[in-house]
Amino acid sequence: MQAVREIALARIDCDLYAPAVECLDYLAGRLSDQSVLVFDDWTFDLAKGETRAFAEWLPPGAAIPLRVPVFQLNRASLHAGAPRRVARCGRSGGSAGAAGAEG
């Protein structure tokens, strides 16, 4: 079995700060250029959970494009026939745990 060397897409669903730190530490050095990190529990509060872990993980002054789409849902849009949307946060570099860049 080969070790994971480059990660292009990672979906991070750690809920809490400490597991998110561990996940991001694993990703460091493994992220490919133009990779995408998707956070399941982004809070918009830099003092909490995955958001705090990510803010601390970034190098000071890093110029990283961050895309945080926000969707407002209502009951009508949640029925079985409604199309589903996927939200992504982008980061030049890489991602944790999903699709490898090497294939």
Backbone bond lengths (Angstrom), bond angles and torsions (degrees), N, CA, C in turn:
res aa  C-N    CA-C-N  psi(-1)  N-CA   C-N-CA  omega(-1)  CA-C   N-CA-C  phi
1 M - - - 1.444 - - 1.529 109.28 -
2 Q 1.345 116.31 132.13 1.457 121.18 -179.46 1.521 111.39 -86.36
3 A 1.312 115.83 147.07 1.463 121.30 174.52 1.524 109.47 -75.04
4 V 1.312 116.62 148.93 1.461 121.58 176.82 1.520 108.02 -74.17
5 R 1.348 115.57 123.23 1.460 119.48 -178.45 1.517 112.65 -107.61
6 E 1.328 118.72 -39.60 1.455 122.44 179.27 1.507 109.89 -130.65
7 I 1.325 115.11 135.81 1.462 121.07 -179.80 1.525 108.10 -122.60
8 A 1.326 116.56 127.84 1.456 121.92 -178.62 1.530 112.13 -101.60
9 L 1.327 117.39 -26.20 1.457 121.33 -178.39 1.516 108.98 -142.53
10 A 1.329 115.93 129.94 1.459 120.15 177.14 1.517 109.21 -136.11
11 R 1.302 115.12 134.30 1.471 121.25 174.01 1.519 106.25 -108.13
12 I 1.317 115.32 115.70 1.454 121.70 -175.87 1.518 109.06 -103.59
13 D 1.318 116.08 116.19 1.469 122.28 -178.70 1.525 107.85 -131.14
14 C 1.325 115.18 70.54 1.463 120.32 -176.00 1.522 113.02 -102.36
15 D 1.299 118.59 -15.32 1.467 125.54 -179.68 1.527 112.89 67.09
16 L 1.308 118.01 -49.61 1.458 122.33 -170.69 1.525 111.99 -110.41
17 Y 1.320 115.34 162.99 1.456 122.67 -177.11 1.533 113.39 -60.39
18 A 1.329 117.84 -56.71 1.475 121.12 -173.17 1.535 112.77 -58.91
19 P 1.333 120.04 -47.02 1.467 118.66 177.95 1.528 112.27 -65.33
20 A 1.333 117.35 -32.59 1.467 120.03 178.09 1.526 110.47 -66.89
21 V 1.336 117.35 -38.37 1.465 121.45 176.65 1.529 109.44 -60.87
22 E 1.312 116.90 -45.16 1.465 121.20 179.62 1.528 111.42 -61.74
23 C 1.314 116.37 -42.29 1.467 121.30 179.20 1.533 110.81 -63.62
24 L 1.326 116.75 -47.29 1.460 120.72 -179.72 1.527 111.59 -65.62
25 D 1.318 117.10 -35.33 1.472 120.30 175.37 1.526 110.59 -62.26
26 Y 1.334 116.52 -39.25 1.464 120.73 177.52 1.533 110.47 -63.25
27 L 1.324 116.04 -39.15 1.462 120.52 -177.65 1.529 113.42 -71.63
28 A 1.309 116.73 -29.59 1.465 120.71 -176.98 1.527 109.98 -54.02
29 G 1.309 116.39 128.10 1.458 121.24 -179.47 1.522 114.06 84.16
30 R 1.325 117.54 -7.31 1.464 120.91 179.69 1.528 112.48 -110.03
31 L 1.326 117.27 -7.72 1.459 120.86 -175.47 1.523 110.90 -78.20
32 S 1.328 116.05 132.62 1.458 121.12 177.33 1.528 109.37 -85.26
33 D 1.329 116.49 164.09 1.461 120.57 175.08 1.518 109.16 -61.21
34 Q 1.321 115.47 141.87 1.466 122.56 178.07 1.526 113.37 66.23
35 S 1.294 118.02 22.09 1.463 120.40 179.95 1.519 110.58 -73.40
36 V 1.322 115.49 167.02 1.461 122.19 -177.04 1.524 109.38 -126.28
37 L 1.328 115.68 129.95 1.464 121.80 172.66 1.522 107.31 -108.60
38 V 1.310 116.32 130.24 1.464 121.70 177.97 1.519 107.29 -115.81
39 F 1.325 116.50 120.21 1.458 121.69 179.47 1.524 109.34 -102.88
40 D 1.314 116.12 127.39 1.460 121.17 -179.22 1.523 111.85 -78.71
41 D 1.312 117.77 -30.64 1.464 120.76 -173.07 1.523 112.58 -120.76
42 W 1.338 116.63 46.45 1.460 121.82 178.38 1.524 108.49 -69.53
43 T 1.340 117.54 129.74 1.466 120.43 -173.16 1.515 115.13 -108.54
44 F 1.318 120.17 -12.03 1.462 124.58 -173.34 1.523 111.32 64.66
45 D 1.316 117.56 10.67 1.461 123.24 176.90 1.526 106.85 -117.88
46 L 1.326 116.82 109.55 1.462 121.15 -174.80 1.518 113.84 -64.95
47 A 1.316 118.29 -3.62 1.468 121.24 -179.74 1.527 112.20 -99.54
48 K 1.340 118.34 0.97 1.463 120.17 -172.88 1.526 113.78 -125.20
49 G 1.310 115.15 143.60 1.458 126.00 166.57 1.514 118.19 41.26
50 E 1.336 114.96 -133.13 1.465 121.56 -177.08 1.525 111.57 -60.34
51 T 1.321 116.86 -34.78 1.460 120.71 -179.83 1.522 110.46 -63.38
52 R 1.323 117.46 -45.13 1.466 121.71 177.87 1.529 110.97 -63.49
53 A 1.332 116.16 -45.69 1.467 120.38 -179.81 1.527 110.71 -58.60
54 F 1.332 117.22 -43.94 1.460 121.25 -179.75 1.527 111.05 -65.70
55 A 1.332 116.95 -44.19 1.467 121.15 -179.92 1.524 111.09 -60.69
56 E 1.323 117.43 -39.91 1.464 121.36 178.85 1.523 112.39 -74.28
57 W 1.318 116.81 -28.67 1.459 122.78 -177.64 1.525 112.17 -73.03
58 L 1.339 116.73 -32.81 1.459 120.70 -179.70 1.522 110.78 -65.93
59 P 1.324 117.32 140.33 1.468 118.94 174.50 1.530 109.80 -65.66
60 P 1.332 117.96 147.28 1.469 120.39 178.35 1.528 110.78 -56.54
61 G 1.313 116.59 133.18 1.465 121.80 178.29 1.514 114.68 74.54
62 A 1.332 118.28 13.06 1.468 121.24 -179.26 1.528 110.53 -62.60
63 A 1.314 115.59 134.58 1.462 121.55 177.00 1.524 107.94 -101.22
64 I 1.308 115.46 84.59 1.457 121.34 -176.16 1.522 109.16 -118.21
65 P 1.330 117.29 126.00 1.463 118.55 178.46 1.527 110.48 -66.83
66 L 1.301 115.69 127.22 1.461 121.03 -179.44 1.513 108.12 -119.32
67 R 1.314 115.82 120.63 1.461 121.30 179.52 1.520 108.03 -115.60
68 V 1.301 115.58 118.58 1.460 120.48 -178.57 1.522 108.38 -125.05
69 P 1.321 117.59 89.66 1.460 118.99 177.18 1.524 110.94 -73.15
70 V 1.295 115.24 143.19 1.456 120.95 178.07 1.521 107.07 -121.92
71 F 1.314 116.24 127.24 1.451 121.58 179.35 1.512 109.24 -113.22
72 Q 1.315 115.07 132.87 1.455 119.22 175.26 1.528 106.75 -101.12
73 L 1.311 116.05 121.43 1.458 121.12 -177.82 1.524 110.27 -108.66
74 N 1.311 115.36 148.97 1.456 120.20 170.84 1.522 107.64 -127.60
75 R 1.296 117.03 172.23 1.475 119.57 -175.63 1.518 112.64 -58.34
76 A 1.314 117.82 -37.41 1.465 120.45 -179.18 1.521 111.28 -62.57
77 S 1.331 117.57 -34.57 1.471 119.70 -178.09 1.520 112.24 -79.50
78 L 1.323 118.26 -10.19 1.457 121.26 -178.15 1.530 113.98 -93.20
79 H 1.324 118.43 -4.56 1.469 118.17 -179.60 1.518 110.78 -68.62
80 A 1.309 116.83 162.61 1.466 123.14 -170.16 1.527 113.77 -57.74
81 G 1.315 118.46 -28.28 1.460 120.55 -176.93 1.521 114.55 -84.40
82 A 1.316 117.50 -8.97 1.466 120.16 -177.00 1.525 110.70 -74.64
83 P 1.335 117.29 141.85 1.469 119.18 176.71 1.521 110.52 -66.47
84 R 1.329 115.79 147.25 1.466 121.02 178.14 1.520 109.15 -95.74
85 R 1.324 115.47 147.64 1.459 120.88 178.07 1.514 108.88 -116.56
86 V 1.320 115.09 147.15 1.462 120.98 177.42 1.520 107.41 -113.39
87 A 1.328 116.13 128.82 1.450 120.99 177.66 1.520 109.24 -99.11
88 R 1.332 117.13 139.95 1.462 121.31 179.99 1.515 110.76 -133.49
89 C 1.292 115.18 143.27 1.461 121.92 170.73 1.511 106.36 -108.99
90 G 1.301 119.09 127.58 1.456 120.98 -176.50 1.508 112.59 -99.15
91 R 1.297 115.05 146.57 1.464 121.50 175.14 1.512 107.52 -146.91
92 S 1.309 117.99 127.38 1.458 120.18 173.49 1.510 107.19 -66.79
93 G 1.274 116.99 123.13 1.452 120.18 179.93 1.497 110.84 141.45
94 G 1.327 121.03 -76.17 1.446 121.19 -176.76 1.488 113.95 177.27
95 S 1.326 115.71 -165.12 1.434 120.12 -175.50 1.506 112.65 -151.90
96 A 1.316 115.74 166.89 1.453 121.16 -175.18 1.497 112.96 -103.19
97 G 1.269 115.85 132.49 1.437 123.47 163.40 1.496 121.26 69.57
98 A 1.320 123.27 6.67 1.453 118.35 -177.50 1.517 111.74 -117.68
99 A 1.305 117.85 -104.37 1.455 120.64 -174.21 1.521 111.42 -91.54
100 G 1.289 117.13 129.13 1.465 121.52 178.66 1.510 111.41 -81.52
101 A 1.303 117.64 148.05 1.462 122.11 179.48 1.519 111.47 -74.72
102 E 1.301 116.82 -22.54 1.459 119.45 -176.92 1.522 112.71 -84.61
103 G 1.315 117.43 -19.66 1.446 120.74 176.94 1.438 115.82 89.62
